[in-house]
């Protein structure tokens, strides 16, 4: 119900409007039962009375829950409330910090090639989870990709989120006769009303990355109909044509994703993730040489919240036709040869002086003074140049930076400078297995060659955190911080406040693989039955039998 303060369902206090689309509006809100900030999505009143529209609205929440992944926006709860005698459906989503990719590019221009690769990697990883759930998002656009930046304007790792599952459907479903989403990003088969699968999402991901690196959609046209025709007929534009200096590997990745025929695109999200890893090295080199439009990093001043609602349009189709982890690429450290060549120049200069003296080669012409025309003879011998030889101590080595490397890479780095790998200790933390956490010798220190350096690495497992008694949002944060993927399960429980966490599976303190799913059981209040009207007492006018 809605009370005098405007509480929705007796618990959500509405704040600012974050965005509105054809089907719903999204508000910043506070869940007064838990105290958590959420984004509350409300189905438009004129659609709330339509059973099909309401079912489709809740199907969005179902889809997001099935695709449980850190890169997919979390559904906190959903339900329906009495809005002055009219039912209204709502979905409570986690409050996501940051900005949409569309807002970032609009404010600061295109991203660097490195940032585009980072955004692409997290976005495609989220799509992999969607596809593994048997779903296709069908609306991957810059307005449906959120990210966060730090004070320096750099991307915060792990903050890219895929939002708005309003068009999500099982893979293989044909496109709807009227609902196409954003015409600037639909795949050719979607525009033609043909069945869509995971490769359609990868096409949209490619179009979104094109926007991120160029600053506009790949097929800008004066009308939606013209854009749809371009998706079907026009060759995909090469990003570096408008942004010279981009790595060829990034061009190829985006062009492959934008292939007209699905069979010519990446076969799945895992294949695209591998291609993104290959692009990473060349993207780093490209950024050092050609900054993005004069801006290498971006900052969006004064923006604290953004819309979670895509601008979806109702259009007719153009015409009817008759997850694994990404491969890692190690960046080769750049060697600064300036000191070396400076030293060579000094030695050559000294040797040159010695050669001139020994061979009798003419030196500089003598300078006459103003007082005498004949130079005064001197018996002082010309000093012999002295060459200083600095011996390099080859019995000692500099310890390389090991933290953050895989164990294999750390062992290779140590061997390359003549050091050995010592005792390997495994620790339970929220990190990928065999990631180096610390070393017994600090990076940059000089130690004897052959010395063994002990390292501590991640075990690949961690203990499930305590979540019982927390709010659903706090529990999700705790589970994610421990390196797991949270999955909320709700159960009617009259003994606990609505939204309170009852248990987890695996249970608290149990070890589980990092990246595995942890189910969180949350109490849900029993629905309040509508009051039954009391029959009125009507006086009997007839004779009493």
MIMIRO-639062 format. One record per residue (C-alpha): residue number from 1; residue in one letter; x, y, z. Coordinates in steps of 0.05 Angstrom, whole numbers. Example, Ala and Ser with C-alpha at 12.3 -4.5 7.8 and 13.67 -1.06 7.14 Angstrom:
   num   residu     east    north       up
     1        A      246      -90      156
     2        S      273      -21      143
END
This chain:
   num   residu     east    north       up
     1        X        0        0        0
     2        X       19       73       -4
     3        X       18      111       62
     4        X       17      185       77
     5        X       93      189       68
     6        X       89      155        0
     7        X      117       88       22
     8        X      110       36      -33
     9        X       88      -33       -7
    10        X       95       -5       63
    11        X      171       -4       59
    12        X      201       37        2
    13        X      209      112       10
    14        X      216      143      -59
    15        X      270      193      -76
    16        X      292      223     -142
    17        X      268      198     -209
    18        X      327      164     -242
    19        X      295      150     -309
    20        X      232      131     -347
    21        X      217       90     -409
    22        X      160       61     -447
    23        X      143       10     -393
    24        X      167       33     -326
    25        X      198       88     -285
    26        X      258       79     -239
    27        X      266      117     -173
    28        X      320      122     -122
    29        X      290       94      -58
    30        X      306       71       12
    31        X      281        5       39
    32        X      259       26      109
    33        X      258      -46      133
    34        X      332      -56      119
    35        X      356       16      112
    36        X      388       -1       45
    37        X      387       44      -16
    38        X      354       11      -76
    39        X      331       29     -145
    40        X      256       18     -148
    41        X      226        3     -216
    42        X      151       16     -222
    43        X      108      -10     -279
    44        X       70       48     -310
    45        X       -1       53     -281
    46        X      -36       45     -349
    47        X        1      -21     -359
    48        X       -8      -47     -288
    49        X      -79      -68     -303
    50        X      -55     -110     -362
    51        X      -39     -181     -340
    52        X        7     -194     -399
    53        X       46     -130     -385
    54        X       52     -147     -311
    55        X       76     -218     -327
    56        X      128     -191     -375
    57        X      150     -141     -322
    58        X      163     -195     -271
    59        X      196     -239     -324
    60        X      250     -185     -327
    61        X      266     -198     -253
    62        X      265     -273     -265
    63        X      315     -266     -321
    64        X      363     -224     -280
    65        X      360     -273     -223
    66        X      374     -333     -269
    67        X      436     -298     -296
    68        X      468     -291     -227
    69        X      535     -257     -238
    70        X      573     -197     -208
    71        X      566     -162     -275
    72        X      490     -168     -275
    73        X      447     -120     -234
    74        X      419     -156     -172
    75        X      344     -162     -159
    76        X      331     -149      -85
    77        X      256     -163      -85
    78        X      193     -155     -126
    79        X      118     -151     -114
    80        X       53     -113     -124
    81        X       19      -62      -80
    82        X      -47      -27      -76
    83        X      -40       42     -107
    84        X     -106       74      -85
    85        X     -147       15     -108
    86        X     -105       -2     -169
    87        X      -50      -56     -168
    88        X       20      -34     -187
    89        X       79      -80     -198
    90        X      148      -62     -172
    91        X      218      -90     -174
    92        X      272      -69     -124
    93        X      342      -71     -154
    94        X      409      -60     -120
    95        X      431       12     -122
    96        X      489       13     -172
    97        X      541       68     -164
    98        X      568      101     -226
    99        X      546      123     -294
   100        X      520       93     -358
   101        X      571       85     -413
   102        X      527      132     -455
   103        X      533      187     -401
   104        X      608      178     -395
   105        X      621      185     -469
   106        X      573      243     -475
   107        X      609      280     -419
   108        X      681      266     -436
   109        X      686      236     -505
   110        X      709      167     -528
   111        X      747      121     -482
   112        X      819      100     -490
   113        X      831       34     -525
   114        X      853        3     -459
   115        X      789       25     -424
   116        X      747       -2     -482
   117        X      781      -70     -474
   118        X      768      -69     -398
   119        X      695      -50     -407
   120        X      687     -102     -462
   121        X      717     -157     -419
   122        X      670     -145     -361
   123        X      610     -135     -406
   124        X      621     -199     -445
   125        X      634     -238     -381
   126        X      565     -216     -357
   127        X      535     -237     -424
   128        X      567     -305     -416
   129        X      528     -314     -351
   130        X      464     -293     -387
   131        X      476     -342     -443
   132        X      493     -399     -395
   133        X      425     -388     -364
   134        X      394     -402     -432
   135        X      375     -329     -444
   136        X      390     -273     -493
   137        X      391     -202     -467
   138        X      370     -170     -534
   139        X      381      -98     -511
   140        X      456      -89     -500
   141        X      467      -15     -510
   142        X      511       41     -479
   143        X      450       62     -438
   144        X      445       -8     -408
   145        X      518      -13     -388
   146        X      539       19     -323
   147        X      609       31     -296
   148        X      644       71     -241
   149        X      707      113     -241
   150        X      757      133     -188
   151        X      779      204     -169
   152        X      830      204     -226
   153        X      777      186     -276
   154        X      801      115     -286
   155        X      756       55     -291
   156        X      745       18     -226
   157        X      756      -56     -240
   158        X      695      -99     -229
   159        X      644      -43     -233
   160        X      615      -55     -303
   161        X      543      -78     -296
   162        X      492     -101     -348
   163        X      424      -74     -331
   164        X      352      -74     -357
   165        X      329     -144     -374
   166        X      262     -120     -401
   167        X      273     -151     -470
   168        X      309     -213     -445
   169        X      281     -278     -474
   170        X      300     -351     -483
   171        X      352     -362     -538
   172        X      322     -378     -606
   173        X      259     -337     -596
   174        X      240     -294     -656
   175        X      239     -219     -648
   176        X      172     -189     -629
   177        X      131     -159     -685
   178        X      136      -90     -655
   179        X      186      -87     -597
   180        X      257      -79     -622
   181        X      291      -38     -569
   182        X      342       14     -589
   183        X      346       14     -666
   184        X      418       39     -665
   185        X      442      -27     -634
   186        X      397      -83     -658
   187        X      428     -142     -696
   188        X      409     -155     -769
   189        X      369     -217     -751
   190        X      333     -179     -696
   191        X      315     -124     -745
   192        X      288     -175     -794
   193        X      245     -209     -741
   194        X      285     -274     -744
   195        X      303     -317     -684
   196        X      360     -289     -642
   197        X      413     -325     -601
   198        X      477     -309     -562
   199        X      511     -282     -625
   200        X      458     -228     -630
   201        X      480     -203     -562
   202        X      553     -204     -584
   203        X      534     -162     -645
   204        X      504     -111     -597
   205        X      565     -115     -553
   206        X      608      -99     -614
   207        X      564      -40     -631
   208        X      569      -16     -559
   209        X      645      -21     -560
   210        X      646       17     -626
   211        X      607       73     -592
   212        X      655       72     -533
   213        X      717       80     -576
   214        X      689      126     -631
   215        X      635      165     -594
   216        X      575      148     -637
   217        X      535       87     -659
   218        X      562       49     -719
   219        X      502       61     -764
   220        X      478      132     -751
   221        X      421      149     -798
   222        X      366      203     -800
   223        X      310      155     -781
   224        X      300       90     -743
   225        X      278       55     -807
   226        X      342       76     -842
   227        X      384       51     -784
   228        X      350      -17     -787
   229        X      364      -22     -862
   230        X      437       -4     -849
   231        X      444      -59     -798
   232        X      419     -108     -850
   233        X      454      -81     -913
   234        X      511      -32     -898
   235        X      582      -56     -886
   236        X      606      -47     -815
   237        X      648       16     -807
   238        X      721        8     -785
   239        X      733       46     -719
   240        X      803       71     -737
   241        X      775      108     -798
   242        X      745      160     -750
   243        X      797      147     -695
   244        X      865      140     -728
   245        X      918      103     -687
   246        X      873       50     -658
   247        X      905      -19     -657
   248        X      887      -63     -717
   249        X      869     -119     -669
   250        X      813      -76     -638
   251        X      788      -59     -708
   252        X      785     -133     -724
   253        X      749     -151     -659
   254        X      694     -100     -669
   255        X      686     -116     -743
   256        X      681     -191     -727
   257        X      627     -177     -675
   258        X      589     -134     -726
   259        X      588     -187     -782
   260        X      521     -190     -817
   261        X      515     -266     -814
   262        X      515     -295     -743
   263        X      560     -353     -765
   264        X      615     -302     -783
   265        X      615     -271     -713
   266        X      646     -298     -650
   267        X      613     -365     -635
   268        X      603     -347     -561
   269        X      622     -300     -505
   270        X      683     -342     -486
   271        X      712     -335     -556
   272        X      702     -260     -554
   273        X      735     -257     -486
   274        X      796     -292     -514
   275        X      799     -242     -571
   276        X      795     -184     -521
   277        X      854     -212     -483
   278        X      895     -212     -547
   279        X      876     -139     -560
   280        X      900     -118     -491
   281        X      974     -111     -506
   282        X      966      -71     -570
   283        X      913      -27     -537
   284        X      963       -7     -483
   285        X     1015       12     -535
   286        X      962       50     -576
   287        X      941       92     -515
   288        X     1013      113     -504
   289        X     1017      139     -575
   290        X      948      164     -592
   291        X      904      190     -535
   292        X      829      189     -545
   293        X      808      255     -576
   294        X      856      293     -532
   295        X      828      260     -469
   296        X      861      197     -442
   297        X      817      189     -381
   298        X      747      211     -364
   299        X      713      244     -306
   300        X      639      258     -299
   301        X      633      315     -249
   302        X      571      321     -206
   303        X      539      256     -229
   304        X      522      209     -172
   305        X      463      169     -199
   306        X      440      150     -268
   307        X      379      120     -301
   308        X      369       46     -301
   309        X      318       51     -357
   310        X      335       42     -430
   311        X      304       86     -482
   312        X      265       32     -518
   313        X      225       47     -580
   314        X      165       12     -611
   315        X      181       -3     -683
   316        X      160      -49     -738
   317        X      214      -96     -765
   318        X      249      -73     -828
   319        X      222     -133     -866
   320        X      206     -206     -855
   321        X      254     -256     -885
   322        X      219     -311     -935
   323        X      634     -373     -410
   324        X      706     -394     -387
   325        X      754     -345     -367
   326        X      792     -303     -417
   327        X      863     -320     -436
   328        X      916     -277     -403
   329        X      967     -239     -444
   330        X     1028     -216     -406
   331        X     1052     -147     -423
   332        X     1126     -144     -439
   333        X     1159      -91     -396
   334        X     1186      -33     -436
   335        X     1262      -26     -431
   336        X     1287       45     -425
   337        X     1352       48     -466
   338        X     1366      121     -454
   339        X     1416      110     -396
   340        X     1452       56     -437
   341        X     1462      100     -498
   342        X     1484      159     -454
   343        X     1538      115     -424
   344        X     1561       91     -493
   345        X     1566      164     -516
   346        X     1611      182     -457
   347        X     1657      122     -469
   348        X     1662      138     -543
   349        X     1678      210     -528
   350        X     1734      190     -480
   351        X     1762      138     -528
   352        X     1759      189     -584
   353        X     1804      237     -545
   354        X     1855      182     -533
   355        X     1854      162     -606
   356        X     1866      234     -627
   357        X     1926      242     -581
   358        X     1959      176     -601
   359        X     1951      185     -675
   360        X     1973      257     -679
   361        X     1907      278     -706
   362        X     1899      353     -705
   363        X     1864      381     -645
   364        X     1827      447     -639
   365        X     1862      508     -667
   366        X     1899      549     -614
   367        X     1867      614     -593
   368        X     1908      678     -596
   369        X     1904      726     -539
   370        X     1895      800     -552
   371        X     1961      817     -517
   372        X     2009      773     -556
   373        X     2010      745     -626
   374        X     2057      687     -609
   375        X     2034      634     -561
   376        X     2079      625     -500
   377        X     2114      557     -500
   378        X     2094      512     -443
   379        X     2129      453     -413
   380        X     2066      427     -379
   381        X     2050      360     -412
   382        X     1980      347     -437
   383        X     1945      302     -386
   384        X     1928      232     -410
   385        X     1853      220     -408
   386        X     1831      173     -353
   387        X     1776      122     -368
   388        X     1737      101     -306
   389        X     1712       30     -310
   390        X     1652       13     -265
   391        X     1646      -61     -250
   392        X     1576      -90     -250
   393        X     1562     -137     -192
   394        X     1535     -198     -227
   395        X     1530     -237     -163
   396        X     1467     -200     -141
   397        X     1398     -193     -173
   398        X     1340     -145     -167
   399        X     1276     -176     -141
   400        X     1220     -166     -193
   401        X     1149     -146     -175
   402        X     1111     -210     -162
   403        X     1046     -188     -128
   404        X      986     -198     -174
   405        X     1022     -246     -221
   406        X     1001     -318     -229
   407        X     1047     -368     -196
   408        X     1074     -391     -263
   409        X     1089     -320     -285
   410        X     1123     -305     -218
   411        X     1167     -367     -225
   412        X     1187     -345     -295
   413        X     1202     -274     -271
   414        X     1247     -300     -215
   415        X     1284     -348     -260
   416        X     1296     -293     -311
   417        X     1339     -254     -261
   418        X     1374     -315     -231
   419        X     1330     -325     -170
   420        X     1293     -387     -147
   421        X     1223     -398     -123
   422        X     1222     -418      -50
   423        X     1165     -442       -6
   424        X     1096     -432      -36
   425        X     1042     -419       17
   426        X      969     -421       -2
   427        X      919     -375       32
   428        X      843     -372       29
   429        X      824     -304        1
   430        X      777     -274      -51
   431        X      825     -282     -109
   432        X      835     -328     -168
   433        X      875     -391     -152
   434        X      951     -384     -154
   435        X      949     -307     -155
   436        X     1011     -283     -118
   437        X      991     -244      -55
   438        X     1060     -229      -25
   439        X     1134     -247      -28
   440        X     1188     -255       25
   441        X     1233     -205      -10
   442        X     1208     -135      -28
   443        X     1206     -116     -101
   444        X     1267      -75     -122
   445        X     1313     -102      -68
   446        X     1382     -130      -87
   447        X     1397     -201      -63
   448        X     1447     -255      -80
   449        X     1435     -293     -144
   450        X     1406     -362     -132
   451        X     1369     -339      -69
   452        X     1300     -372      -61
   453        X     1242     -324      -54
   454        X     1181     -350      -16
   455        X     1113     -331      -42
   456        X     1042     -332      -15
   457        X      988     -347      -66
   458        X      912     -352      -67
   459        X      886     -422      -55
   460        X      826     -412     -101
   461        X      778     -423      -43
   462        X      750     -380       12
   463        X      705     -385       73
   464        X      632     -366       65
   465        X      619     -303      106
   466        X      568     -295      161
   467        X      504     -267      132
   468        X      449     -291      180
   469        X      411     -231      208
   470        X      436     -182      155
   471        X      392     -148      104
   472        X      390     -178       34
   473        X      433     -122        5
   474        X      485     -126       61
   475        X      488     -201       52
   476        X      499     -195      -22
   477        X      556     -146      -10
   478        X      588     -193       40
   479        X      583     -253       -7
   480        X      612     -214      -65
   481        X      669     -187      -22
   482        X      687     -259       -5
   483        X      693     -275      -79
   484        X      628     -312      -89
   485        X      566     -301     -133
   486        X      504     -288      -91
   487        X      436     -319     -107
   488        X      376     -296      -68
   489        X      320     -345      -49
   490        X      258     -318      -15
   491        X      213     -357       32
   492        X      152     -335       71
   493        X      171     -332      144
   494        X      125     -302      197
   495        X      178     -304      252
   496        X      227     -256      219
   497        X      224     -186      190
   498        X      215     -183      115
   499        X      282     -180       80
   500        X      322     -212      137
   501        X      372     -265      117
   502        X      357     -333      149
   503        X      414     -376      125
   504        X      463     -390       69
   505        X      483     -451       28
   506        X      541     -467       36
   507        X      536     -447      109
   508        X      578     -396      146
   509        X      653     -412      150
   510        X      648     -470      101
   511        X      700     -468       46
   512        X      678     -461      -26
   513        X      713     -446      -93
   514        X      721     -372     -108
   515        X      671     -353     -162
   516        X      621     -407     -141
   517        X      549     -391     -123
   518        X      526     -380      -51
   519        X      451     -384      -41
   520        X      423     -334       10
   521        X      355     -350       40
   522        X      315     -287       55
   523        X      251     -281       96
   524        X      190     -255       59
   525        X      129     -228       95
   526        X       64     -266       85
   527        X       17     -229       38
   528        X      -35     -188       73
   529        X     -105     -213       56
   530        X     -153     -161       30
   531        X     -207     -146       82
   532        X     -274     -179       67
   533        X     -332     -132       69
   534        X     -381     -146      127
   535        X     -452     -157      101
   536        X     -500     -102      121
   537        X     -560     -118      164
   538        X     -622     -106      121
   539        X     -688     -100      160
   540        X     -738     -154      142
   541        X     -803     -124      117
   542        X     -840     -189      104
   543        X     -876     -230      156
   544        X     -834     -273      201
   545        X     -844     -347      190
END
